[in-house]
Amino acid sequence: MRDIYLIIGALNEEVDALLKRMENIESLEYQGVSYYTGKLSGQNCVLALSGVGKVNAAYTTTVLTGMFDVCEIINIGSAGGLDVNQNVGDLVIADELKYHDLDFGNAPVDERYFFYPKTHDFEKVLIQLGLPYHKGLIVSGDQFVMKDSDAFKNIQLKFPSAIAVEMEATAVAAVAKKRGIPCIVLRALSDVTHHDDNDLVFEDYLVLASENSAKLCSAYMESRTP
């Protein structure tokens, strides 16, 4: 019976924010993957530090889903907002995931290779937290997206409905889909791409975003307790 939740964050700040909420922690490493076992909100968890980018995220997910009988994968951490009305610290939850940097030439953007949908309905948890939140399309790519970058222009053109951008979630979901494991993305905004100097804002607010993402993940795990 699957009873372990696999939680993956890319950065130390993202993982540390959740680690301090866990109990019975053991620190381990296997095949270059650093991870912790323990309990979060009463649930058995493996919390992993993947490193940045799609390759690291996919590798970490593949290794750990091969080791543990995982019931669900949760991708946590920070993201960049794509709606001008968003604010740093807002929660973002994916109900659709796509790569923004995968280019098949004239293939339509709804090509199946771009598409890893998973919808979770836990509005009660979100309301109880009392933090602003947004649900929708999150796009992934191997670059930090800035206001004046070509990547931002591409996202605005091809994925105008996207609510956030980051560097790992779609890769995690791709492995989850192949493994047949449910996946959810619970992140918080460290910056809003429409704003000037959003790279500097990211450095200033990464810890806040990590804390809010950890709060959401903890509350979600508590909601999963029978």
ABEGO torsion letter per residue (X at the ends): XBABBBBBBABAAAAAAAAAABBGBBBBBBGGBBBBBEBBGGBBBBBBBAEBEAAAAAAAAAAAAAABBBABBBBBEBBBBABAABBBGBBBBBABBBBAABBAEABBAABAAABBBBBBBBAAAAAAAGBBBBBEBBBBBBBBBBAABAAAAAAAAABAABABBBAAAAAAAAAAAAAGBBBBBBBBBABBAABBGAAAAAAAAAAAAAAAAAAAAAAAAAAABX
